[in-house]
Amino acid sequence: MLAAGTTLGPHKILGPLGAGGMGEAYLAHDDHIVRDVAIKVLPSTSPPTPRCAADSRAGHGPRGPST
């Protein structure tokens, strides 16, 4: 489990969101986009899957007051 205040690249961990079969999820803040984000940390024994890439892209949609 990652402690609050831990940094992963541009992300600063704020706290845990949950854990399950695919790993652990954390609420983090990204200073580059100045927004809170969710980070999924997979176990080191899990190889990347197409779903991981799809989950990553899903969070990069348009943002703005009318979306």
Helices and strands as residue ranges (DSSP letters): E 7-8, E 11-20, E 23-30, E 35-41, H 50-58
